[in-house]
Amino acid sequence: MCANVIVAEDDAKQAELVRRYLEREGHAVTVVSDGLAALEQARQGAPDLLVLDVMMPRADGLDVVRILRAEERDVAVLMLTARATEDDLLLGLDLGADDYMTKPYSPRELMARVRTLLRRTRSPRRDGGPEDGQVLRVGTLAVDPVRHEVAVDGVGIECTPGEFRLLEAMAAEPGRVFTREQLLAELHGFDRYISSRTVDVHIMNLRKKIERAPRRPVRLLTVFGVGYKLMDPLKGAPRAPAH
């Protein structure tokens, strides 16, 4: 799966290492060394993935993610950081990053993360998921895996790739209770750096987008002590996916 990748890293040696590994896997790579250059490249082209260092001159990685998501640019973001605290990691995900790696990291693990992230954000459907052309419907919530679109009551909703991934998984099995660990696996598999609180951040953001009253959700429900489930609020029971 070849992709257009921007690497934003102010450490020249680190950037060159990442570039070589990405190009070895067949990706087209553009390297920039500061946050403003990363924004410019993301706006000019149509990148599939942004590998983004947090600590950069002119604009840090968190600002870059914040601006790109505010502009509703649909690019997967994998952040690299020397910060290892959970609050820092969750802040990046809250802003719209799709995955996080803490320095120092293995280049081979980074490539594995890149492959997983690209597969999940660019694939038209999940393995074992809906057939081509099938829209998942849970009440008036519609999730289109092919077009990568979400709508509530006929109104389009912008989701980050990570948010879409969770919503697609739950919409494929409405009414099923997913544990945090299962939803975390839907995002990027086992991750020793990020706790299951990562899922809570994505759920909170999704509720702001699909619920009329996010603090009193009727679609995306918490099952205390277990996890979350997606329901049809009108019927109180899941509605089967529709073609």
C-alpha positions in Angstrom: 0.0 0.0 0.0 2.0 3.0 -1.3 1.2 6.3 0.2 2.1 10.0 0.1 3.7 10.7 3.5 5.0 13.9 5.1 7.6 13.5 7.7 7.9 16.6 10.0 11.0 16.2 12.2 13.6 18.8 13.1 16.3 16.2 13.9 17.9 15.8 10.5 19.4 12.3 11.3 16.1 11.0 12.7 14.2 12.4 9.7 16.6 10.8 7.2 16.3 7.4 9.0 12.4 7.6 8.9 12.6 8.7 5.2 14.8 5.7 4.2 12.5 3.2 5.9 9.4 4.7 4.4 10.9 4.8 0.9 12.1 1.2 1.3 8.4 0.3 1.6 7.5 2.2 -1.5 6.0 5.4 -0.1 6.6 8.8 -1.6 8.1 10.9 1.2 8.4 14.7 1.8 10.6 15.8 4.7 10.1 19.1 6.5 11.8 20.4 9.6 9.3 22.7 11.3 5.6 23.0 12.0 4.7 25.7 9.5 6.4 23.8 6.7 4.3 20.8 7.7 1.1 22.8 7.5 2.1 24.2 4.1 2.9 20.8 2.6 -0.4 19.3 4.0 -2.4 22.1 2.5 -0.7 22.0 -0.9 -0.8 18.3 -1.5 -3.1 15.4 -0.5 -1.0 13.4 1.9 -2.3 10.1 3.2 -0.1 10.3 6.4 1.7 12.8 8.4 4.5 11.5 10.7 4.7 14.4 13.1 7.3 15.3 15.8 5.7 17.1 18.7 8.7 19.4 19.6 9.5 21.5 16.5 10.3 25.1 15.8 7.9 27.8 14.5 4.9 25.6 15.4 4.8 22.5 17.5 3.2 19.2 16.4 0.1 19.7 18.7 -0.6 23.1 17.0 -0.2 21.5 13.6 -2.8 18.8 14.4 -5.2 21.3 16.0 -5.1 23.5 12.8 -5.4 20.6 10.4 -8.4 19.2 12.2 -10.0 22.6 12.4 -9.6 22.9 8.6 -11.2 19.4 8.3 -8.3 17.9 6.4 -8.6 14.2 6.2 -5.0 13.0 6.8 -3.9 10.3 9.2 -1.5 11.6 11.9 1.1 9.6 13.7 2.8 11.7 16.4 6.4 11.2 17.7 7.3 12.6 21.0 9.8 12.5 23.8 7.0 13.2 26.3 5.9 10.1 28.0 3.2 11.2 30.4 -0.3 10.0 29.8 -1.8 13.5 29.8 0.5 14.5 26.9 -0.5 11.4 24.9 -4.2 11.9 25.5 -3.9 15.6 24.6 -2.5 14.7 21.2 -5.3 12.2 20.6 -7.9 14.6 21.8 -6.7 17.1 19.2 -7.1 14.5 16.5 -4.0 12.4 16.2 -4.6 8.8 15.2 -1.6 7.2 16.9 1.4 8.0 19.1 4.9 6.7 19.6 7.3 7.7 22.3 11.0 8.2 21.6 13.2 6.3 21.4 11.4 3.9 19.2 12.3 1.1 16.8 12.1 2.0 13.1 10.7 -1.4 12.4 7.9 -0.8 15.0 7.3 2.6 13.4 6.9 0.9 10.0 4.5 -1.6 11.5 2.4 1.2 12.9 2.5 3.0 9.6 1.2 -0.1 7.7 -1.6 -0.6 10.3 -2.6 3.0 10.2 -2.7 3.3 6.4 -4.6 0.0 6.1 -7.2 1.2 8.5 -7.6 4.7 7.2 -7.4 3.9 3.5 -9.1 0.6 3.2 -12.6 0.9 1.8 -14.0 -1.8 4.2 -12.8 -3.8 7.1 -12.1 -7.5 6.8 -15.3 -9.3 7.7 -17.1 -6.0 7.6 -19.8 -4.6 5.4 -19.9 -5.4 1.7 -19.0 -2.8 -0.9 -21.7 -0.2 -1.1 -23.2 -1.1 2.2 -24.0 1.8 4.6 -24.2 0.9 8.3 -27.3 2.4 9.9 -28.1 2.6 13.6 -31.2 4.7 13.9 -30.6 7.9 12.0 -26.9 7.5 12.3 -25.3 6.4 9.0 -21.7 5.2 8.5 -20.4 4.8 5.0 -17.2 2.7 5.0 -16.6 3.1 1.3 -16.9 6.9 1.2 -15.6 7.3 4.7 -18.6 9.5 5.6 -20.8 9.8 8.7 -24.2 11.5 8.9 -26.7 12.0 11.7 -30.3 12.9 10.7 -29.0 13.4 7.2 -26.3 16.0 8.2 -22.7 15.1 7.5 -20.4 14.8 10.5 -16.6 15.3 10.2 -14.6 12.6 12.1 -10.9 11.9 12.4 -9.7 8.6 11.0 -9.5 7.2 14.6 -13.0 8.4 15.5 -14.3 6.9 12.3 -12.6 3.6 13.0 -14.3 3.2 16.3 -17.7 4.3 15.0 -17.5 1.9 12.1 -16.6 -1.0 14.4 -19.6 -0.3 16.7 -22.0 0.4 13.9 -21.1 -2.9 12.3 -22.4 -4.6 15.5 -25.0 -2.3 17.0 -26.0 -3.2 20.5 -22.8 -5.1 21.2 -20.8 -4.0 24.2 -17.2 -3.3 23.3 -14.6 -3.2 26.0 -12.0 -0.4 26.0 -9.3 -2.9 25.1 -11.3 -4.2 22.1 -11.9 -0.6 20.9 -8.2 0.2 21.5 -7.3 -2.7 19.3 -9.6 -1.3 16.5 -7.5 1.9 16.6 -4.0 0.5 16.5 -3.7 -2.8 18.2 -1.7 -3.4 21.4 0.2 -0.2 22.5 2.4 -0.3 25.5 2.5 3.5 25.6 -1.2 4.4 25.7 -3.7 3.2 28.2 -7.4 2.4 27.6 -8.2 6.0 28.5 -7.3 6.7 24.9 -10.7 5.2 24.0 -12.5 7.4 26.5 -11.1 10.5 24.7 -12.3 9.3 21.3 -15.8 8.5 22.8 -16.0 11.9 24.3 -15.2 13.6 21.0 -17.7 11.4 19.1 -20.5 12.2 21.6 -19.9 15.9 20.9 -20.5 15.2 17.2 -23.3 12.6 17.1 -25.3 13.4 20.3 -27.7 16.3 20.8 -26.8 16.4 24.5 -23.3 14.9 24.8 -23.5 14.7 28.6 -26.8 12.7 28.3 -26.0 10.4 25.4 -28.7 8.3 23.9 -26.7 6.7 21.0 -23.2 6.1 22.3 -23.8 4.6 25.7 -21.5 3.7 28.6 -21.9 0.2 30.0 -20.4 0.8 33.5 -17.5 -1.5 34.3 -17.4 -2.9 30.8 -17.2 -0.4 28.0 -19.4 1.1 25.3 -22.2 0.3 22.9 -23.9 2.0 20.0 -27.7 2.0 20.0 -30.8 3.2 18.1 -32.2 5.8 20.5 -35.7 5.7 19.0 -36.3 1.9 19.3 -34.0 1.2 22.2 -32.6 -1.7 20.2 -30.1 -2.0 17.4 -31.2 -1.7 13.8 -29.7 -4.0 11.3 -27.2 -2.6 8.7 -28.9 -1.6 5.5 -27.6 -2.0 2.0 
